[in-house]
Amino acid sequence: MIIRGVTATNDWIFGNGLNSYFIDEAAIEANLKTRLLEWVGDCFFNVLAGVDWKNRLDYGQQANLAVEIKQVVLQSYGVVSILAFQANFSSSTRFDSITMTLQTIYSPQVPFILTPPIVGTI
């Protein structure tokens, strides 16, 4: 798998030729992060893609958010299974982080942590 690289602030990387792209495990991780940070309705050619963050960050929706995140992860190219999953919620920010251990087509155990930029802004 090959995918355009992203920076720590989720911007695409340009100007370095083939070095602007991620391959194998790094590509799966970048694709997964992009898919999880996408809000439903943001992509004009696939309005159902992403996570319904607007409705799932409401109180009492933690279980539904976890299920939806797992669905997006399992539907991502290269992900075989989720070996461990933990979503950390707090009352002040509602959602702190997701920690997962994944099995991919390249590796039997890959740690993955997502701390979305939406924390504290909802």
Accessible surface in RSA format (square Angstrom, percent):
REM  Atomic radii and reference values for relative SASA: ProtOr
REM  Chains: A
REM  Algorithm: Lee & Richards
REM  Probe-radius: 1.40
REM  Slices: 20
REM RES _ NUM      All-atoms   Total-Side   Main-Chain    Non-polar    All polar
REM                ABS   REL    ABS   REL    ABS   REL    ABS   REL    ABS   REL
RES MET A   1    59.24  30.7  21.23  14.1  38.01  90.5  35.65  30.3  23.59  31.3
RES ILE A   2   105.48  60.0  85.63  63.8  19.85  47.8  85.63  61.7  19.85  53.9
RES ILE A   3    45.01  25.6  40.55  30.2   4.46  10.8  45.01  32.4   0.00   0.0
RES ARG A   4    57.20  24.0  51.97  26.5   5.24  12.5  13.36  18.3  43.84  26.6
RES GLY A   5     0.00   0.0   0.00   N/A   0.00   0.0   0.00   0.0   0.00   0.0
RES VAL A   6    26.69  17.6  16.33  14.8  10.35  25.0  16.33  14.2  10.35  28.1
RES THR A   7    54.08  38.5  45.20  45.8   8.87  21.1  52.17  70.1   1.91   2.9
RES ALA A   8    98.34  90.4  64.70  99.9  33.63  76.5  73.16 103.0  25.17  66.7
RES THR A   9   105.16  74.8  84.26  85.4  20.90  49.8  80.49 108.1  24.67  37.3
RES ASN A  10    58.14  40.1  36.63  35.4  21.51  51.8  21.96  52.8  36.18  35.0
RES ASP A  11    87.69  61.4  84.49  84.1   3.20   7.6  22.39  52.7  65.30  65.1
RES TRP A  12   161.41  64.8 142.80  69.1  18.62  43.7 123.54  65.9  37.87  61.4
RES ILE A  13    39.43  22.4  36.57  27.2   2.86   6.9  39.43  28.4   0.00   0.0
RES PHE A  14   129.94  65.0 107.22  66.4  22.72  59.1 107.32  65.1  22.62  64.7
RES GLY A  15    77.79  95.9   0.00   N/A  77.79  95.9  40.32 110.7  37.46  83.9
RES ASN A  16    86.01  59.3  70.78  68.4  15.23  36.7  14.67  35.3  71.34  69.0
RES GLY A  17    55.23  68.1   0.00   N/A  55.23  68.1  45.06 123.7  10.17  22.8
RES LEU A  18   150.44  83.8 136.33  97.5  14.11  35.5 136.39  95.8  14.05  37.8
RES ASN A  19   125.39  86.5 103.87 100.4  21.52  51.8  20.79  50.0 104.60 101.1
RES SER A  20     1.92   1.6   1.92   2.6   0.00   0.0   1.61   3.4   0.31   0.4
RES TYR A  21    76.54  35.7  63.35  36.0  13.19  34.3  35.63  26.8  40.91  50.4
RES PHE A  22    55.82  27.9  53.30  33.0   2.52   6.6  55.82  33.8   0.00   0.0
RES ILE A  23   104.19  59.3  99.07  73.8   5.12  12.3  99.07  71.3   5.12  13.9
RES ASP A  24    61.53  43.1  61.53  61.2   0.00   0.0  13.30  31.3  48.23  48.1
RES GLU A  25    43.96  25.2  43.40  32.8   0.56   1.3  41.06  79.4   2.89   2.4
RES ALA A  26    49.46  45.5  39.89  61.6   9.56  21.8  45.20  63.6   4.26  11.3
RES ALA A  27     0.00   0.0   0.00   0.0   0.00   0.0   0.00   0.0   0.00   0.0
RES ILE A  28     3.68   2.1   3.24   2.4   0.44   1.1   3.24   2.3   0.44   1.2
RES GLU A  29    83.46  47.9  81.42  61.6   2.04   4.9  14.83  28.7  68.63  56.0
RES ALA A  30     7.18   6.6   2.92   4.5   4.26   9.7   6.79   9.6   0.39   1.0
RES ASN A  31    23.51  16.2  23.51  22.7   0.00   0.0   0.00   0.0  23.51  22.7
RES LEU A  32     0.58   0.3   0.58   0.4   0.00   0.0   0.58   0.4   0.00   0.0
RES LYS A  33    56.46  27.5  56.46  34.6   0.00   0.0  28.82  25.9  27.64  29.4
RES THR A  34    70.70  50.3  64.15  65.0   6.54  15.6  60.42  81.2  10.28  15.5
RES ARG A  35    55.70  23.4  55.70  28.4   0.01   0.0  18.67  25.5  37.03  22.4
RES LEU A  36     0.00   0.0   0.00   0.0   0.00   0.0   0.00   0.0   0.00   0.0
RES LEU A  37    32.73  18.2  20.91  15.0  11.82  29.7  21.80  15.3  10.94  29.4
RES GLU A  38    39.86  22.9  32.51  24.6   7.35  17.5  21.56  41.7  18.30  14.9
RES TRP A  39    69.58  27.9  69.58  33.7   0.00   0.0  58.73  31.3  10.85  17.6
RES VAL A  40    58.89  38.8  37.82  34.2  21.07  50.8  37.82  32.9  21.07  57.2
RES GLY A  41    44.78  55.2   0.00   N/A  44.78  55.2  19.93  54.7  24.85  55.7
RES ASP A  42   101.48  71.1  69.91  69.6  31.56  74.6  20.18  47.5  81.29  81.1
RES CYS A  43    25.85  19.6  18.85  21.0   7.00  16.5  11.21  28.4  14.64  15.8
RES PHE A  44   179.49  89.8 153.14  94.9  26.35  68.6 159.06  96.4  20.43  58.5
RES PHE A  45   158.32  79.2 122.06  75.6  36.27  94.4 131.05  79.5  27.27  78.1
RES ASN A  46    74.46  51.3  69.00  66.7   5.46  13.1  13.38  32.2  61.08  59.0
RES VAL A  47    80.73  53.1  78.07  70.7   2.66   6.4  78.07  67.8   2.66   7.2
RES LEU A  48   149.04  83.0 130.83  93.6  18.21  45.8 131.31  92.2  17.73  47.7
RES ALA A  49    20.48  18.8  11.57  17.9   8.91  20.3  20.03  28.2   0.45   1.2
RES GLY A  50     9.49  11.7   0.00   N/A   9.49  11.7   0.01   0.0   9.48  21.2
RES VAL A  51     0.00   0.0   0.00   0.0   0.00   0.0   0.00   0.0   0.00   0.0
RES ASP A  52    33.68  23.6  33.05  32.9   0.63   1.5   7.10  16.7  26.58  26.5
RES TRP A  53     0.88   0.4   0.58   0.3   0.29   0.7   0.00   0.0   0.87   1.4
RES LYS A  54   164.66  80.3 142.66  87.5  21.99  52.4  89.96  81.0  74.69  79.6
RES ASN A  55    80.03  55.2  74.75  72.2   5.28  12.7  15.61  37.6  64.42  62.3
RES ARG A  56    65.79  27.6  63.11  32.2   2.68   6.4   0.00   0.0  65.79  39.9
RES LEU A  57     9.88   5.5   6.14   4.4   3.74   9.4   8.35   5.9   1.53   4.1
RES ASP A  58    82.43  57.7  77.65  77.3   4.78  11.3  12.15  28.6  70.28  70.1
RES TYR A  59   145.78  68.1 128.40  73.1  17.38  45.2 102.42  77.0  43.35  53.4
RES GLY A  60    64.07  79.0   0.00   N/A  64.07  79.0  35.81  98.3  28.26  63.3
RES GLN A  61    46.28  25.9  46.23  33.8   0.05   0.1   3.29   7.0  42.99  32.6
RES GLN A  62    70.93  39.7  69.59  50.9   1.35   3.2  24.04  51.2  46.90  35.6
RES ALA A  63    74.92  68.9  63.64  98.2  11.28  25.7  71.74 101.0   3.19   8.4
RES ASN A  64    68.27  47.1  64.78  62.6   3.49   8.4   6.21  14.9  62.06  60.0
RES LEU A  65     0.92   0.5   0.92   0.7   0.00   0.0   0.92   0.6   0.00   0.0
RES ALA A  66    17.34  15.9  17.28  26.7   0.07   0.2  17.34  24.4   0.00   0.0
RES VAL A  67    82.30  54.2  81.61  73.9   0.68   1.6  82.15  71.4   0.15   0.4
RES GLU A  68    26.18  15.0  25.71  19.5   0.46   1.1  16.64  32.2   9.53   7.8
RES ILE A  69     0.16   0.1   0.16   0.1   0.00   0.0   0.16   0.1   0.00   0.0
RES LYS A  70    77.55  37.8  77.55  47.6   0.00   0.0  26.23  23.6  51.31  54.7
RES GLN A  71    95.16  53.2  92.23  67.4   2.93   7.0  26.76  57.0  68.41  51.9
RES VAL A  72     9.78   6.4   9.78   8.9   0.00   0.0   9.78   8.5   0.00   0.0
RES VAL A  73     0.00   0.0   0.00   0.0   0.00   0.0   0.00   0.0   0.00   0.0
RES LEU A  74    89.08  49.6  68.85  49.3  20.23  50.9  68.87  48.4  20.21  54.4
RES GLN A  75   129.99  72.7  98.76  72.2  31.23  74.4  39.32  83.7  90.67  68.8
RES SER A  76     5.56   4.7   0.61   0.8   4.96  11.4   1.29   2.7   4.28   6.0
RES TYR A  77   134.01  62.6 121.03  68.9  12.98  33.8  96.51  72.5  37.50  46.2
RES GLY A  78     7.93   9.8   0.00   N/A   7.93   9.8   1.51   4.1   6.42  14.4
RES VAL A  79    15.52  10.2   0.00   0.0  15.52  37.4   0.00   0.0  15.52  42.1
RES VAL A  80    80.65  53.1  55.09  49.9  25.56  61.6  59.68  51.9  20.97  56.9
RES SER A  81    33.38  28.2  33.30  44.4   0.08   0.2  31.31  66.7   2.07   2.9
RES ILE A  82    37.48  21.3  12.23   9.1  25.25  60.9  12.23   8.8  25.25  68.5
RES LEU A  83    86.77  48.3  51.61  36.9  35.16  88.4  54.96  38.6  31.81  85.6
RES ALA A  84    53.80  49.5  45.83  70.7   7.97  18.1  53.80  75.8   0.00   0.0
RES PHE A  85    49.94  25.0  16.22  10.0  33.72  87.7  16.68  10.1  33.26  95.2
RES GLN A  86   106.94  59.8 103.30  75.5   3.64   8.7  30.62  65.2  76.32  57.9
RES ALA A  87    22.49  20.7   3.01   4.7  19.48  44.3   3.01   4.2  19.48  51.6
RES ASN A  88    45.58  31.4  42.38  41.0   3.20   7.7  18.73  45.1  26.85  26.0
RES PHE A  89    66.22  33.1  35.14  21.8  31.08  80.9  35.22  21.4  31.01  88.7
RES SER A  90    39.68  33.5  26.80  35.8  12.89  29.7  35.65  75.9   4.03   5.6
RES SER A  91    98.96  83.6  78.30 104.5  20.67  47.6  50.39 107.3  48.57  68.0
RES SER A  92   101.41  85.7  63.57  84.8  37.84  87.2  54.83 116.8  46.58  65.3
RES THR A  93    38.91  27.7  30.01  30.4   8.90  21.2  31.97  42.9   6.94  10.5
RES ARG A  94    64.82  27.2  61.56  31.4   3.26   7.8  13.00  17.8  51.82  31.4
RES PHE A  95     1.92   1.0   1.92   1.2   0.00   0.0   1.92   1.2   0.00   0.0
RES ASP A  96    53.12  37.2  47.51  47.3   5.60  13.3  19.89  46.8  33.22  33.1
RES SER A  97    16.36  13.8  16.36  21.8   0.00   0.0   6.60  14.1   9.75  13.7
RES ILE A  98     0.00   0.0   0.00   0.0   0.00   0.0   0.00   0.0   0.00   0.0
RES THR A  99    52.34  37.2  50.57  51.3   1.77   4.2  40.43  54.3  11.91  18.0
RES MET A 100     1.60   0.8   0.00   0.0   1.60   3.8   0.81   0.7   0.79   1.0
RES THR A 101    36.91  26.2  36.91  37.4   0.00   0.0  13.95  18.7  22.96  34.7
RES LEU A 102     3.16   1.8   3.16   2.3   0.00   0.0   3.16   2.2   0.00   0.0
RES GLN A 103    62.34  34.9  62.34  45.6   0.00   0.0   2.13   4.5  60.21  45.7
RES THR A 104     7.01   5.0   0.64   0.7   6.37  15.2   0.64   0.9   6.37   9.6
RES ILE A 105    91.26  51.9  55.54  41.4  35.72  86.1  61.07  44.0  30.19  81.9
RES TYR A 106    90.80  42.4  54.28  30.9  36.52  95.0  52.45  39.4  38.35  47.3
RES SER A 107    30.51  25.8  26.15  34.9   4.36  10.0  14.63  31.2  15.88  22.2
RES PRO A 108   102.42  74.6  97.96  89.3   4.47  16.2  99.86  82.4   2.57  15.9
RES GLN A 109   123.54  69.1 107.30  78.4  16.25  38.7  22.30  47.5 101.24  76.8
RES VAL A 110    17.64  11.6  17.16  15.5   0.48   1.2  17.64  15.3   0.00   0.0
RES PRO A 111   105.53  76.9  95.49  87.0  10.04  36.5  95.77  79.1   9.76  60.7
RES PHE A 112     7.17   3.6   4.99   3.1   2.17   5.7   7.17   4.3   0.00   0.0
RES ILE A 113   115.30  65.6  88.78  66.1  26.52  63.9  88.78  63.9  26.52  72.0
RES LEU A 114     2.03   1.1   1.32   0.9   0.71   1.8   2.03   1.4   0.00   0.0
RES THR A 115    89.69  63.8  70.42  71.4  19.26  45.9  39.85  53.5  49.84  75.3
RES PRO A 116     4.66   3.4   0.00   0.0   4.66  16.9   0.16   0.1   4.50  28.0
RES PRO A 117    89.00  64.9  60.09  54.8  28.91 105.1  74.03  61.1  14.97  93.0
RES ILE A 118    25.22  14.3  22.80  17.0   2.41   5.8  23.97  17.3   1.25   3.4
RES VAL A 119    49.61  32.6  33.07  29.9  16.53  39.8  34.96  30.4  14.65  39.7
RES GLY A 120    56.13  69.2   0.00   N/A  56.13  69.2  22.42  61.5  33.71  75.5
RES THR A 121   101.39  72.1  66.07  67.0  35.33  84.2  67.84  91.1  33.55  50.7
RES ILE A 122   102.48  58.3  50.04  37.3  52.44 126.4  73.10  52.6  29.38  79.7
END  Absolute sums over single chains surface
CHAIN  1 A     7227.8       5687.6       1540.2       4276.7       2951.1
END  Absolute sums over all chains
TOTAL          7227.8       5687.6       1540.2       4276.7       2951.1
